[in-house]
Amino acid sequence: MIKIYSPKFHQSIKDKVVGQYLDLIKDIRSEIKTGLTSTYLSNNFLEDFKNIIFDKNLDTYSSLKFYWTGLLNDLIYIVELHEEAEESSLVEEEIFSFWENSDFAEAFFALLDEGRAISDVSTSFITILENQILSYYHLHIGESETNTPLLYTIFPEIGDSKARIYLTDAHKFCAPPGIPDSFPSFSLNAITPTEISFNMGNEVVTKSIQTQNLNIEDDLYLLPNSAKGIENFDKFKKDITRALNLIKEHSPNSYNTFKSFTHSIVPIDEPGVVSFSMQTLPGYSSINMFDRDFIDLMDDLLHENGHHFLNTFLNFTDLLKEDDDKIYYSPWRKALRPVRGIYHACFTFFWALNLFGDLLDVDLPLSNDEKEKIKIRFIEEYYMLSYCYPDLEHSFKNGKINPDGMELINQIYKRIKSLEEKVAEVLNSIEDKSGLITLQADLESKRKKYELK
């Protein structure tokens, strides 16, 4: 039975992801023992990989290791596509789509613009993916020495930047000696547990690996990914601590759920970007801490944690039968979205409503403007989430959401229903209702316009 607030339930679904990770490592090791070969993989990669895949460090799970298995799956997939392309030219479109959605898309398109064939460019990029798998392993998992020259493309979602490359689950870091022409990739000459040698073109520069106390609280880290972020580390830590303390005191279910799924905060300085996270990188939340206020910070912390919660499910099971039919209006995007977009939005924006609902009846150490914003955000989320439930029911009846997926979504709507009695009271206490009146009218209009059959 799904219990959205239960730490015990949270652990049970995380354990299933760990089990899948361990099964995948076991399967890859078995395949290596039987002799893995491919004309699309370099001999150097195969020789190195045959050694590292049996590293005992891989016998335990972490988010960084889980992401690494995603890189392995990507490599396996693109190699299989090339092998299929030998039989059919129709596969070329899938090869193009793979690189278009990868971290190497910009470089891939640059070579295509030179007139080279898709399959030829893709073959050369397989070598880059091999390098990323090996360099990522040595930097984040193995903590072993290698003198093999490697190319490492930085990973901003774990805090990597021009200023720092973060290393391992201990979040050690190394400051690059400069910005090479190959950036965001660095040419590495050697890696040891204590230093990294960078090939900077005319010279090789060795930099030591450093440590710093990056904890916000137990098992929660702050990983600034820019020089500006590093300068503001103490301020960000203070702000996040204040936010979590307030959530813990007045919305314990929100806090316990946050602690179950989030372990690293990466403060980003990207105008126009609020926050984001990755299904393949559990527990890492990239949050804009430069252009957002304190109420936004509490909201963003829980919103991204909602993604981690949902993605934990999606990393071991299917909750949806996904399609690309954009037939459901999203009040947040103000556009038609497929079922995945509506489902994810409802589950993640729910946590703001849950928090603000808990904060309505308590005396908070906040300004009057902040208290007013909490009330407005409560009503906004209530309106938008209520709007979406008929669409979720429609999706379920039409086989787009499976029974487990609907059980999960019904859990949050039980909580939403329980808050209904507060809506009128809160609405009456808000001084400027104009934005809420406009929102309600717009939602009523959209319901008529996008009536579902």
C-alpha positions as CSV (number, residue, x, y, z in Angstrom):
1,M,0.0,0.0,0.0
2,I,1.3,3.5,-0.9
3,K,1.8,5.8,2.0
4,I,3.2,9.1,0.6
5,Y,4.4,10.5,4.0
6,S,5.9,7.3,5.5
7,P,9.7,7.1,5.7
8,K,9.4,3.3,5.9
9,F,7.5,3.4,2.6
10,H,10.0,5.8,1.1
11,Q,12.8,3.4,2.0
12,S,11.0,0.4,0.5
13,I,10.8,2.0,-2.9
14,K,14.4,3.2,-2.7
15,D,15.4,-0.4,-1.9
16,K,13.8,-1.5,-5.2
17,V,16.0,0.9,-7.1
18,V,19.0,-0.4,-5.3
19,G,18.0,-3.9,-6.2
20,Q,17.7,-3.0,-9.9
21,Y,21.1,-1.3,-9.8
22,L,22.8,-4.4,-8.3
23,D,21.1,-6.7,-10.8
24,L,22.3,-4.6,-13.7
25,I,25.9,-4.7,-12.4
26,K,25.6,-8.5,-12.0
27,D,24.3,-8.8,-15.5
28,I,27.1,-6.7,-17.0
29,R,29.7,-8.7,-15.2
30,S,28.2,-12.0,-16.4
31,E,28.3,-10.6,-20.0
32,I,31.9,-9.6,-19.6
33,K,32.8,-13.0,-18.4
34,T,31.3,-14.6,-21.6
35,G,33.3,-12.2,-23.7
36,L,31.9,-8.8,-24.7
37,T,33.1,-7.6,-28.2
38,S,31.9,-5.1,-30.7
39,T,33.4,-3.5,-33.8
40,Y,32.1,-0.2,-32.5
41,L,34.0,-0.3,-29.2
42,S,37.7,0.4,-29.0
43,N,40.0,-2.3,-27.7
44,N,41.5,0.1,-25.1
45,F,38.0,0.7,-23.7
46,L,37.1,-2.9,-23.6
47,E,40.4,-3.8,-21.8
48,D,39.9,-1.1,-19.2
49,F,36.2,-1.8,-18.7
50,K,36.8,-5.5,-18.1
51,N,38.9,-4.5,-15.1
52,I,36.8,-1.7,-13.6
53,I,33.4,-3.5,-13.8
54,F,34.6,-5.9,-11.1
55,D,35.6,-3.1,-8.7
56,K,34.1,-3.9,-5.3
57,N,33.1,-0.2,-5.0
58,L,30.3,-1.0,-7.5
59,D,28.9,-3.6,-5.0
60,T,27.2,-0.8,-3.1
61,Y,24.6,1.7,-4.4
62,S,24.9,5.5,-4.7
63,S,23.3,8.1,-6.9
64,L,26.6,8.7,-8.7
65,K,27.0,5.0,-9.4
66,F,23.4,4.8,-10.6
67,Y,24.1,7.6,-13.0
68,W,27.2,5.7,-14.3
69,T,25.0,2.7,-15.1
70,G,22.9,5.1,-17.2
71,L,26.0,6.0,-19.2
72,L,26.6,2.3,-19.7
73,N,23.1,1.8,-20.9
74,D,23.5,4.7,-23.3
75,L,26.6,3.1,-24.7
76,I,25.0,-0.3,-25.1
77,Y,22.0,1.3,-26.8
78,I,23.9,3.3,-29.3
79,V,26.1,0.4,-30.2
80,E,23.0,-1.7,-30.8
81,L,21.6,1.0,-33.0
82,H,24.7,1.0,-35.1
83,E,24.6,-2.8,-35.4
84,E,20.9,-2.6,-36.5
85,A,21.8,0.2,-39.0
86,E,24.0,-2.3,-40.9
87,E,20.8,-4.0,-41.8
88,S,18.4,-1.0,-42.2
89,S,19.0,2.7,-43.0
90,L,15.8,3.5,-41.1
91,V,17.6,3.2,-37.8
92,E,19.6,6.4,-38.7
93,E,16.8,8.5,-37.4
94,E,17.0,6.9,-34.0
95,I,20.8,7.4,-33.9
96,F,20.2,11.1,-34.6
97,S,17.5,11.3,-31.9
98,F,19.9,9.7,-29.4
99,W,22.6,12.3,-29.8
100,E,20.1,15.1,-30.1
101,N,19.0,14.4,-26.6
102,S,22.4,13.8,-25.2
103,D,24.9,16.1,-23.4
104,F,27.0,16.1,-26.6
105,A,24.2,17.4,-28.9
106,E,25.9,20.8,-29.6
107,A,29.2,19.2,-30.7
108,F,27.3,16.5,-32.7
109,F,25.4,19.1,-34.7
110,A,28.6,21.1,-35.3
111,L,30.1,18.1,-37.1
112,L,26.9,17.4,-39.0
113,D,27.0,21.0,-40.3
114,E,30.4,20.2,-41.8
115,G,28.5,17.8,-44.1
116,R,29.5,14.5,-42.5
117,A,27.1,11.5,-42.4
118,I,25.1,10.9,-39.3
119,S,26.5,7.4,-38.9
120,D,30.1,8.5,-39.3
121,V,29.7,11.3,-36.7
122,S,27.9,9.0,-34.3
123,T,30.7,6.4,-34.6
124,S,33.3,9.0,-33.6
125,F,31.1,10.1,-30.7
126,I,31.0,6.6,-29.3
127,T,34.7,7.1,-28.4
128,I,33.7,10.3,-26.5
129,L,31.1,8.3,-24.6
130,E,33.7,5.6,-23.8
131,N,36.0,8.4,-22.4
132,Q,33.2,9.7,-20.3
133,I,32.4,6.3,-18.8
134,L,36.1,5.7,-17.9
135,S,36.9,9.2,-16.7
136,Y,33.6,9.3,-14.7
137,Y,34.5,6.0,-13.1
138,H,38.0,7.1,-12.0
139,L,36.8,10.5,-10.7
140,H,33.6,9.4,-8.9
141,I,33.7,5.7,-8.2
142,G,37.1,4.0,-8.3
143,E,39.3,6.5,-6.5
144,S,42.1,4.6,-8.2
145,E,45.1,5.7,-10.2
146,T,45.2,5.8,-14.0
147,N,47.8,7.1,-16.4
148,T,45.5,6.6,-19.4
149,P,44.7,10.0,-21.1
150,L,41.0,10.6,-20.8
151,L,38.5,13.3,-21.8
152,Y,36.0,14.3,-19.1
153,T,33.0,16.4,-19.8
154,I,31.9,18.3,-16.7
155,F,28.6,17.5,-15.1
156,P,27.0,20.7,-13.8
157,E,24.1,18.8,-12.2
158,I,26.6,17.5,-9.5
159,G,28.2,20.9,-9.2
160,D,30.9,20.7,-11.8
161,S,31.9,24.1,-13.3
162,K,34.9,26.1,-14.5
163,A,35.8,26.6,-10.9
164,R,35.5,23.1,-9.6
165,I,35.2,19.4,-10.5
166,Y,33.5,17.5,-7.7
167,L,34.7,13.9,-6.9
168,T,33.1,10.9,-5.4
169,D,30.2,10.7,-2.9
170,A,32.4,12.4,-0.4
171,H,32.2,15.6,-2.6
172,K,35.9,16.2,-2.6
173,F,36.9,18.7,-5.4
174,C,39.6,19.8,-7.7
175,A,40.0,23.3,-9.1
176,P,41.0,23.2,-12.8
177,P,44.1,25.3,-13.7
178,G,42.2,27.2,-16.4
179,I,39.6,26.9,-19.1
180,P,40.8,24.9,-22.1
181,D,39.6,25.3,-25.7
182,S,37.8,21.9,-25.3
183,F,35.6,23.2,-22.4
184,P,33.2,21.9,-21.2
185,S,35.5,19.0,-21.6
186,F,38.9,18.6,-19.8
187,S,41.8,16.5,-21.2
188,L,43.2,14.6,-18.2
189,N,46.6,13.1,-18.3
190,A,46.5,11.2,-15.0
191,I,44.2,10.7,-12.0
192,T,45.3,9.6,-8.5
193,P,43.4,9.7,-5.2
194,T,45.2,12.9,-4.3
195,E,45.7,14.9,-7.6
196,I,44.6,15.3,-11.2
197,S,46.9,16.2,-14.1
198,F,45.3,18.4,-16.7
199,N,46.5,18.7,-20.3
200,M,46.3,22.5,-20.9
201,G,47.6,22.4,-24.5
202,N,51.2,23.6,-24.1
203,E,51.7,22.1,-20.6
204,V,50.5,19.5,-18.1
205,V,49.3,21.1,-14.9
206,T,48.8,19.0,-11.8
207,K,46.2,20.1,-9.2
208,S,45.6,18.6,-5.8
209,I,42.2,17.2,-4.7
210,Q,40.8,19.2,-1.8
211,T,38.2,18.7,0.9
212,Q,35.8,21.1,2.5
213,N,32.9,20.7,4.9
214,L,30.0,21.1,2.5
215,N,27.3,19.8,4.8
216,I,24.1,21.7,5.5
217,E,23.0,19.1,7.9
218,D,23.5,15.3,8.3
219,D,23.4,13.7,4.8
220,L,22.6,17.0,3.0
221,Y,25.2,18.8,1.0
222,L,25.5,22.2,-0.7
223,L,27.6,22.0,-3.9
224,P,28.1,25.5,-5.5
225,N,28.8,25.2,-9.2
226,S,30.2,28.7,-9.9
227,A,32.7,31.1,-8.4
228,K,29.7,33.3,-7.4
229,G,28.1,30.3,-5.7
230,I,31.3,29.5,-3.8
231,E,31.4,33.1,-2.6
232,N,27.8,32.9,-1.3
233,F,28.2,29.4,0.3
234,D,27.7,30.6,3.9
235,K,24.6,32.7,2.9
236,F,23.1,29.8,1.0
237,K,23.7,27.4,3.8
238,K,22.1,29.8,6.3
239,D,19.0,30.3,4.0
240,I,18.5,26.5,3.4
241,T,19.0,25.8,7.1
242,R,16.4,28.4,8.0
243,A,14.0,27.0,5.3
244,L,14.3,23.4,6.5
245,N,14.0,24.3,10.1
246,L,10.7,26.1,9.4
247,I,9.5,23.2,7.3
248,K,10.5,20.6,10.0
249,E,8.7,22.5,12.7
250,H,5.4,23.3,11.0
251,S,5.2,20.7,8.2
252,P,6.9,17.5,9.5
253,N,5.5,15.3,6.7
254,S,7.1,17.6,4.1
255,Y,10.4,17.6,6.0
256,N,10.5,13.8,6.5
257,T,9.7,13.3,2.8
258,F,12.5,15.7,1.8
259,K,15.0,13.9,4.0
260,S,14.1,10.6,2.3
261,F,14.8,11.7,-1.2
262,T,17.1,14.8,-1.4
263,H,20.8,14.7,-0.4
264,S,22.5,17.4,-2.5
265,I,21.6,21.0,-3.4
266,V,23.4,22.6,-6.3
267,P,22.7,26.4,-6.3
268,I,22.5,27.7,-9.9
269,D,22.8,31.2,-11.3
270,E,20.8,30.9,-14.5
271,P,18.3,33.8,-15.0
272,G,14.9,32.4,-16.0
273,V,15.6,29.0,-14.6
274,V,13.8,28.1,-11.4
275,S,15.0,24.6,-10.5
276,F,15.5,21.2,-12.1
277,S,16.7,17.6,-11.4
278,M,17.3,14.4,-13.4
279,Q,15.7,11.0,-13.2
280,T,19.1,9.4,-13.7
281,L,20.7,11.3,-10.8
282,P,18.5,10.7,-7.7
283,G,18.7,13.2,-4.9
284,Y,20.6,16.1,-6.6
285,S,18.5,19.3,-6.9
286,S,19.7,22.2,-8.9
287,I,18.0,25.3,-7.5
288,N,18.2,29.0,-8.5
289,M,19.2,30.7,-5.3
290,F,20.1,34.1,-6.8
291,D,16.8,35.3,-8.3
292,R,14.2,33.7,-5.9
293,D,13.0,34.7,-2.4
294,F,12.6,32.8,0.8
295,I,9.1,31.5,0.2
296,D,10.3,30.4,-3.3
297,L,13.2,28.5,-1.7
298,M,11.0,26.4,0.5
299,D,8.7,25.7,-2.5
300,D,11.6,24.8,-4.8
301,L,13.3,22.5,-2.2
302,L,10.1,20.5,-1.9
303,H,9.2,20.7,-5.6
304,E,12.4,19.1,-6.7
305,N,12.1,16.6,-3.9
306,G,8.7,15.7,-5.4
307,H,10.5,14.9,-8.7
308,H,13.0,12.6,-6.8
309,F,10.1,10.9,-5.1
310,L,8.2,10.3,-8.3
311,N,11.4,9.3,-10.2
312,T,12.2,6.7,-7.6
313,F,9.0,5.0,-8.6
314,L,9.8,5.4,-12.3
315,N,13.3,4.0,-11.9
316,F,11.9,0.6,-11.1
317,T,8.3,0.5,-12.4
318,D,5.9,2.1,-14.9
319,L,3.1,4.3,-13.5
320,L,2.1,5.5,-17.0
321,K,1.5,4.2,-20.4
322,E,3.2,7.2,-22.1
323,D,2.2,8.7,-25.4
324,D,2.8,12.1,-27.0
325,D,-0.8,13.1,-27.3
326,K,-0.9,16.7,-26.1
327,I,-4.6,16.8,-25.0
328,Y,-4.4,18.0,-21.4
329,Y,-4.1,21.6,-20.5
330,S,-1.4,22.5,-18.0
331,P,-2.2,25.5,-15.8
332,W,1.5,25.8,-15.0
333,R,2.8,25.7,-18.5
334,K,-0.3,27.3,-20.0
335,A,-0.1,24.8,-22.8
336,L,-1.4,21.4,-23.8
337,R,0.7,18.6,-22.5
338,P,0.8,14.8,-22.7
339,V,-0.2,12.7,-19.7
340,R,3.4,12.5,-18.4
341,G,3.6,16.3,-18.2
342,I,0.3,16.6,-16.3
343,Y,1.0,13.7,-14.0
344,H,4.5,15.0,-13.0
345,A,3.2,18.5,-12.6
346,C,0.4,17.4,-10.2
347,F,2.7,15.3,-8.1
348,T,5.4,17.8,-7.8
349,F,3.4,21.0,-7.3
350,F,1.3,19.2,-4.7
351,W,4.2,19.6,-2.2
352,A,3.9,23.4,-2.3
353,L,0.2,23.1,-1.5
354,N,0.9,20.6,1.3
355,L,3.5,23.0,2.8
356,F,1.5,26.2,2.5
357,G,-1.6,24.4,3.9
358,D,0.4,23.5,7.0
359,L,1.7,27.1,7.4
360,L,-1.7,28.8,7.3
361,D,-2.6,28.4,10.9
362,V,0.7,29.0,12.7
363,D,2.5,32.1,13.8
364,L,5.5,32.4,11.5
365,P,8.7,34.5,11.8
366,L,8.0,36.0,8.4
367,S,7.1,39.4,7.1
368,N,3.5,40.3,6.3
369,D,4.3,40.2,2.6
370,E,5.7,36.7,2.9
371,K,2.7,35.5,4.9
372,E,0.4,37.0,2.2
373,K,2.4,35.2,-0.5
374,I,1.9,31.9,1.3
375,K,-1.8,32.4,1.2
376,I,-1.9,33.4,-2.5
377,R,0.4,30.5,-3.4
378,F,-1.9,28.1,-1.4
379,I,-5.0,29.2,-3.4
380,E,-3.1,29.2,-6.7
381,E,-2.0,25.6,-6.2
382,Y,-5.4,24.5,-4.9
383,Y,-7.1,25.9,-8.0
384,M,-4.6,24.4,-10.5
385,L,-4.4,21.0,-8.9
386,S,-8.2,20.8,-8.6
387,Y,-8.5,21.7,-12.3
388,C,-6.2,18.7,-13.3
389,Y,-8.0,15.9,-11.4
390,P,-10.7,15.3,-14.1
391,D,-7.9,15.0,-16.7
392,L,-6.1,12.5,-14.5
393,E,-9.3,10.5,-14.2
394,H,-9.7,10.7,-17.9
395,S,-6.2,9.4,-18.4
396,F,-6.8,6.5,-16.1
397,K,-10.1,5.5,-17.7
398,N,-8.3,5.6,-21.1
399,G,-5.5,3.4,-20.0
400,K,-2.8,6.1,-19.9
401,I,-2.3,5.8,-16.1
402,N,-2.0,2.3,-14.6
403,P,-3.6,1.3,-11.3
404,D,-0.5,1.9,-9.2
405,G,-0.1,5.3,-10.8
406,M,-3.6,6.2,-10.0
407,E,-3.3,4.9,-6.4
408,L,-0.3,7.2,-6.0
409,I,-2.0,10.3,-7.4
410,N,-5.2,9.6,-5.4
411,Q,-3.0,9.8,-2.2
412,I,-2.2,13.4,-2.9
413,Y,-5.7,14.2,-3.8
414,K,-7.0,12.9,-0.5
415,R,-4.8,15.6,1.1
416,I,-6.0,18.2,-1.4
417,K,-9.6,17.4,-0.6
418,S,-8.9,17.8,3.1
419,L,-7.7,21.4,2.5
420,E,-11.0,22.3,0.7
421,E,-12.6,23.8,3.8
422,K,-9.7,26.3,4.3
423,V,-10.0,27.8,0.8
424,A,-12.9,30.2,1.4
425,E,-11.5,31.4,4.7
426,V,-8.0,32.0,3.2
427,L,-9.4,33.6,0.1
428,N,-11.4,36.1,2.2
429,S,-8.3,37.1,4.1
430,I,-6.3,38.0,1.0
431,E,-6.1,41.7,0.3
432,D,-5.5,41.7,-3.4
433,K,-7.5,38.8,-5.0
434,S,-7.3,40.1,-8.6
435,G,-4.7,37.6,-9.8
436,L,-6.6,34.7,-8.2
437,I,-9.9,35.8,-9.8
438,T,-8.2,36.0,-13.2
439,L,-6.7,32.5,-12.6
440,Q,-10.0,31.0,-11.7
441,A,-11.7,32.6,-14.7
442,D,-9.0,31.4,-17.0
443,L,-9.2,27.8,-15.7
444,E,-13.0,27.8,-16.2
445,S,-12.5,29.0,-19.7
446,K,-9.9,26.4,-20.5
447,R,-12.1,23.6,-19.1
448,K,-14.8,24.5,-21.6
449,K,-12.3,24.9,-24.4
450,Y,-10.5,21.6,-23.8
451,E,-13.5,19.5,-22.8
452,L,-12.5,15.8,-23.0
453,K,-14.7,13.0,-24.3
